[in-house]
Amino acid sequence: MADAEPAVDTERLRRLLGDQLGECCEGDVEDRVAELRTLERETTAPGGDLTALQALGGETRYRLTRLLAAGGERCVCELAPLVDVSESAVSHALSSLADAGLVERRKAGRWRYYRATDRATALLDALDRTREVPA
């Protein structure tokens, strides 16, 4: 059985539309609710997007992503001193980033190397382009 759409309290919406349109009828309210439901469906983020954003939300994971995007492929033993956490914590953070699609890993003998994905680089670039410059 499909989930029912949540009920909408239309009284405030009716008042808003009345202010915007001068007059408001039931059809205006129904049209706006339909428009809003379509907008909601079109803008719901896929789970992978939220996972990626959550992964970048931790300071260590964010810093590791920045380091990999700027410095290319690196081993855990190279990254741990830069983020001032244990190699175990770095490995765990990198695993989360890999699960989120933000880093890729490659094994070479007994070493494992990590690099930022194009998605990670694009997210970081978007943050850089939209960051407010302090006044």
Contact map, one row per residue, 1 for C-alpha under 8 A:
111000000000000000000000000000000000000000000000000000000000000000000000000000000000000000000000000000000000000000000000000000000000000
111100000000000000000000000000000000000000000000000000000000000000000000000000000000000000000000000000000000000000000000000000000000000
111110000000000000000000000000000000000000000000000000000000000000000000000000000000000000000000000000000000000000000000000000000000000
011111000000000000000000000000000000000000000000000000000000000000000000000000000000000000000000000000000000000000000000000000000000000
001111100000000000000000000000000000000000000000000000000000000000000000000000000000000000000000000000000000000000000000000000000000000
000111110000000000000000000000000000000000000000000000000000000000000000000000000000000000000000000000000000000000000000000000000000000
000011111000000000000000000000000000000000000000000000000000000000000000000000000000000000000000000000000000000000000000000000000000000
000001111100000000000000000000001000000000000000000000000000000000000000000000000000000000000000000000000000000000000000000000000000000
000000111111100000000000000000000000000000000000000000000000000000000000000000000000000000000000000000000000000000000000000000000000000
000000011111110000000000000010000000000000000000000000000000000000000000000000000000000000000000000000000000000000000000000000000000000
000000001111111000000000000000000000000000000000000000000000000000000000000000000000000000000000000000000000000000000000000000000000000
000000001111111100000000000000000000000000000000000000000000000000000000000000000000000000000000000000000000000000000000000000000000000
000000001111111110000000000010000000000000000000000000000000000000000000000000000000000000000000000000000000000000000000000000000000000
000000000111111111000001000010000000000000000000000000000000000000000000000000000000000000000000000000000000000000000000000000000000000
000000000011111111100001000000000000000000000000000000000000000000000000000000000000000000000000000000000000000000000000000000000000000
000000000001111111110000000000000000000000000000000000000000000000000000000000000000000000000000000000000000000000000000000000000000000
000000000000111111111111000110000000000000000000000000000000000000000000000000000000000000000000000000000000000000000000000000000000000
000000000000011111111111000000000000000000000000000000000000000000000000000000000000000000000000000000000000000000000000000000000000000
000000000000001111111110000000000000000000000000000000000000000000000000000000000000000000000000000000000000000000000000000000000000000
000000000000000111111100000000000000000000000000000000000000000000000000000000000000000000000000000000000000000000000000000000000000000
000000000000000011111111000000000000000000000000000000000000000000000000000000000000000000000000000000000000000000000000000000000000000
000000000000000011111111000000000000000000000000000000000000000000000000000000000000000000000000000000000000000000000000000000000000000
000000000000000011101111100000000000000000000000000000000000000000000000000000000000000000000000000000000000000000000000000000000000000
000000000000011011001111110110000000000000000000000000000000000000000000000000000000000000000000000000000000000000000000000000000000000
000000000000000000000011111110000000000000000000000000000000000000000000000000000000000000000000000000000000000000000000000000000000000
000000000000000000000001111111000000000000000000000000000000000000000000000000000000000000000000000000000000000000000000000000000000000
000000000000000000000000111111100000000000000000000000000000000000000000000000000000000000000000000000000000000000000000000000000000000
000000000000000010000001111111110000000000000000000000000000000000000000000000000000000000000000000000000000000000000000000000000000000
000000000100110010000001111111111000000000000000000000000000000000000000000000000000000000000000000000000000000000000000000000000000000
000000000000000000000000011111111100000000000000000000000000000000000000000000000000000000000000000000000000000000000000000000000000000
000000000000000000000000001111111110000000000000000000000000000000000000000000000000000000000000000000000000000000000000000000000000000
000000000000000000000000000111111111000000000000000000000000000000000000000000000000000000000000000000000000000000000000000000000000000
000000010000000000000000000011111111100000000000000000000000000000000000000000000000000000000000000000000000000000000000000000000000000
000000000000000000000000000001111111110000000000000000000000000000000000000000000000000000000000000000000000000000000000000000000000000
000000000000000000000000000000111111111000000000000000000000000000000000000000000000000000000000000000000000000000000000000000000000000
000000000000000000000000000000011111111100000000000000000000000000000000000000000000000000000000000000000000000000000000000000000000000
000000000000000000000000000000001111111110000000000000000000000000000000000000000000000000000000000000000000000000000000000000000000000
000000000000000000000000000000000111111111000000000000000000000000000000000000000000000000000000000000000000000000000000000000000000000
000000000000000000000000000000000011111111100000000000000000000000000000000000000000000000000000000000000000000000000000000000000000000
000000000000000000000000000000000001111111110000000000000000000000000000000000000000000000000000000000000000000000000000000000000000000
000000000000000000000000000000000000111111110000000000000000000000000000000000000000000000000000000000000000000000000000000000000000000
000000000000000000000000000000000000011111110000000000000000000000000000000000000000000000000000000000000000000000000000000000000000000
000000000000000000000000000000000000001111111000000000000000000000000000000000000000000000000000000000000000000000000000000000000000000
000000000000000000000000000000000000000111111100000000000000000000000000000000000000000000000000000000000000000000000000000000000000000
000000000000000000000000000000000000000000111110110000000000000000000000000000000000000000000000000000000000000000000000000000000000000
000000000000000000000000000000000000000000011111110000000000000000000000000000000000000000000000000000000000000000000000000000000000000
000000000000000000000000000000000000000000001111111000000000000000000000000000000000000000000000000000000000000000000000000000000000000
000000000000000000000000000000000000000000000111111100000000000000000000000000000000000000000000000100000000000000000000000000000000000
000000000000000000000000000000000000000000001111111110000000000000000000000000000000000000000000000000000000000000000000000000000000000
000000000000000000000000000000000000000000001111111111000000000000000000000000000000000000000000000000000000000000000000000000000000000
000000000000000000000000000000000000000000000011111111100000000000000000000000000000000000000000000100000000000000000000000000000000000
000000000000000000000000000000000000000000000001111111110000000000000000000000000000000000000000100111000000000000000000000000000000000
000000000000000000000000000000000000000000000000111111111000000000000000000000000000000000000000000000000000000000000000000000000000000
000000000000000000000000000000000000000000000000011111111100000000000000000000000000000000000000000000000000000000000000000000000000000
000000000000000000000000000000000000000000000000001111111100110000000000000000000000000000000001100100000000000000000000000000000000000
000000000000000000000000000000000000000000000000000111111110110010000000000000000000000000000000100000000000000000000000000000000000000
000000000000000000000000000000000000000000000000000011111110110000000000000000000000000000000000000000000000000000000000000000000000000
000000000000000000000000000000000000000000000000000001111111110000000000000000000000000000000000000000000000000000000000000000000000000
000000000000000000000000000000000000000000000000000000011111111000000000000000000000000000000000000000000000000000000000000000000000000
000000000000000000000000000000000000000000000000000000000111111100000000000000000010000001001000000000000000000000000000000000000000000
000000000000000000000000000000000000000000000000000000111111111110000000000000000000000000001100100000000000000000000000000000000000000
000000000000000000000000000000000000000000000000000000111111111111000000000000000000000000000000000000000000000000000000000000000000000
000000000000000000000000000000000000000000000000000000000011111111100000000000000010000000000000000000000000000000000000000000000000000
000000000000000000000000000000000000000000000000000000000001111111110000000000100010000000000100000000000000000000000000000000000000000
000000000000000000000000000000000000000000000000000000010000111111111000000000000000000000000000100001100000000000010001000000000000000
000000000000000000000000000000000000000000000000000000000000011111111100000000000000000000000000000000000000000000000000000100000000000
000000000000000000000000000000000000000000000000000000000000001111111111000000000000000000000000000000000000000000000000000000000000000
000000000000000000000000000000000000000000000000000000000000000111111111110000000000000000000000000000000000000001110000000000000000000
000000000000000000000000000000000000000000000000000000000000000011111111000000000000000000000000000000000000000000111001100000000000000
000000000000000000000000000000000000000000000000000000000000000001111111000000000000000000000000000000000000000000000000000000000000000
000000000000000000000000000000000000000000000000000000000000000000111111110000000000000000000000000000000000000000000000000000000000000
000000000000000000000000000000000000000000000000000000000000000000111111110000000000000000000000000000000000000000110000000000000000000
000000000000000000000000000000000000000000000000000000000000000000010011111000000000000000000000000000000000000011110000000000000000000
000000000000000000000000000000000000000000000000000000000000000000010011111101100000000000000000000000000000000011100000000000000000000
000000000000000000000000000000000000000000000000000000000000000000000000111111100000000000000000000000000000001111000000000000000000000
000000000000000000000000000000000000000000000000000000000000000000000000011111110000001001100000000000000000000111000000000000000000000
000000000000000000000000000000000000000000000000000000000000000000000000001111111000001000000000000000000000000000000000000000000000000
000000000000000000000000000000000000000000000000000000000000000000000000011111111100000000000000000000000000000000000000000000000000000
000000000000000000000000000000000000000000000000000000000000000100000000011111111110000001000000000000000000000000000000000000000000000
000000000000000000000000000000000000000000000000000000000000000000000000000111111111111001000000000000000000000000000000000000000000000
000000000000000000000000000000000000000000000000000000000000000000000000000011111111100000000000000000000000000000000000000000000000000
000000000000000000000000000000000000000000000000000000000000000000000000000001111111000000000000000000000000000000000000000000000000000
000000000000000000000000000000000000000000000000000000000001001100000000000000111111100000000000000000000000000000000000000000000000000
000000000000000000000000000000000000000000000000000000000000000000000000000000011111110000000000000000000000000000000000000000000000000
000000000000000000000000000000000000000000000000000000000000000000000000000000011011111011000000000000000000000000000000000000000000000
000000000000000000000000000000000000000000000000000000000000000000000000000000010001111111000000000000000000000000000000000000000000000
000000000000000000000000000000000000000000000000000000000000000000000000000110010000111111100000000000000000000000000000000000000000000
000000000000000000000000000000000000000000000000000000000000000000000000000000000000011111110000000000000000000000000000000000000000000
000000000000000000000000000000000000000000000000000000000000000000000000000000000000111111111000000000000000000000000000000000000000000
000000000000000000000000000000000000000000000000000000000001000000000000000100110000111111111100000000000000000000000000000000000000000
000000000000000000000000000000000000000000000000000000000000000000000000000100000000001111111110000000000000000000000000000000000000000
000000000000000000000000000000000000000000000000000000000000000000000000000000000000000111111111000000000000000000000000000000000000000
000000000000000000000000000000000000000000000000000000000001100000000000000000000000000011111111100000000000000000000000000000000000000
000000000000000000000000000000000000000000000000000000000000100100000000000000000000000001111111110000100000000001000000000000000000000
000000000000000000000000000000000000000000000000000000000000000000000000000000000000000000111111111000000000000000000000000000000000000
000000000000000000000000000000000000000000000000000000100000000000000000000000000000000000011111111100000000000000000000000000000000000
000000000000000000000000000000000000000000000000000100110000100010000000000000000000000000001111111111100000000000000000000000000000000
000000000000000000000000000000000000000000000000000000000000000000000000000000000000000000000111111111111000000000000000000000000000000
000000000000000000000000000000000000000000000000000000000000000000000000000000000000000000000011111111000000000000000000000000000000000
000000000000000000000000000000000000000000000001001100100000000000000000000000000000000000000001111111100000000000000000000000000000000
000000000000000000000000000000000000000000000000000100000000000000000000000000000000000000000000111111110000000000001011000000000000000
000000000000000000000000000000000000000000000000000100000000000010000000000000000000000000000000111111110000000000011111000000000000000
000000000000000000000000000000000000000000000000000000000000000010000000000000000000000000000100110111111000000001111001000000000000000
000000000000000000000000000000000000000000000000000000000000000000000000000000000000000000000000010011111100000001111000000000000000000
000000000000000000000000000000000000000000000000000000000000000000000000000000000000000000000000010000111110000111100000000000000000000
000000000000000000000000000000000000000000000000000000000000000000000000000000000000000000000000000000011111000111000000000000000000000
000000000000000000000000000000000000000000000000000000000000000000000000000000000000000000000000000000001111111110000000000000000000000
000000000000000000000000000000000000000000000000000000000000000000000000000000000000000000000000000000000111111110000000000000000000000
000000000000000000000000000000000000000000000000000000000000000000000000000000000000000000000000000000000011111100000000000000000000000
000000000000000000000000000000000000000000000000000000000000000000000000000000000000000000000000000000000011111100000000000000000000000
000000000000000000000000000000000000000000000000000000000000000000000000001000000000000000000000000000000011111110000000000000000000000
000000000000000000000000000000000000000000000000000000000000000000000000001100000000000000000000000000001111111111000000000000000000000
000000000000000000000000000000000000000000000000000000000000000000000000111100000000000000000000000000001111001111100000000000000000000
000000000000000000000000000000000000000000000000000000000000000000010000111100000000000000000100000000111100000111110000000000000000000
000000000000000000000000000000000000000000000000000000000000000000011001110000000000000000000000000000111000000011111000000000000000000
000000000000000000000000000000000000000000000000000000000000000010011001100000000000000000000000000001110000000001111111100000000000000
000000000000000000000000000000000000000000000000000000000000000000001000000000000000000000000000000011110000000000111111100000000000000
000000000000000000000000000000000000000000000000000000000000000000000000000000000000000000000000000001000000000000011111110000000000000
000000000000000000000000000000000000000000000000000000000000000000000000000000000000000000000000000011000000000000011111111000000000000
000000000000000000000000000000000000000000000000000000000000000010001000000000000000000000000000000011100000000000011111111100000000000
000000000000000000000000000000000000000000000000000000000000000000001000000000000000000000000000000000000000000000011111111110000000000
000000000000000000000000000000000000000000000000000000000000000000000000000000000000000000000000000000000000000000000111111111000000000
000000000000000000000000000000000000000000000000000000000000000000000000000000000000000000000000000000000000000000000011111111100000000
000000000000000000000000000000000000000000000000000000000000000001000000000000000000000000000000000000000000000000000001111111110000000
000000000000000000000000000000000000000000000000000000000000000000000000000000000000000000000000000000000000000000000000111111111000000
000000000000000000000000000000000000000000000000000000000000000000000000000000000000000000000000000000000000000000000000011111111100000
000000000000000000000000000000000000000000000000000000000000000000000000000000000000000000000000000000000000000000000000001111111110000
000000000000000000000000000000000000000000000000000000000000000000000000000000000000000000000000000000000000000000000000000111111110000
000000000000000000000000000000000000000000000000000000000000000000000000000000000000000000000000000000000000000000000000000011111110000
000000000000000000000000000000000000000000000000000000000000000000000000000000000000000000000000000000000000000000000000000001111111000
000000000000000000000000000000000000000000000000000000000000000000000000000000000000000000000000000000000000000000000000000000111111100
000000000000000000000000000000000000000000000000000000000000000000000000000000000000000000000000000000000000000000000000000000000111110
000000000000000000000000000000000000000000000000000000000000000000000000000000000000000000000000000000000000000000000000000000000011111
000000000000000000000000000000000000000000000000000000000000000000000000000000000000000000000000000000000000000000000000000000000001111
000000000000000000000000000000000000000000000000000000000000000000000000000000000000000000000000000000000000000000000000000000000000111
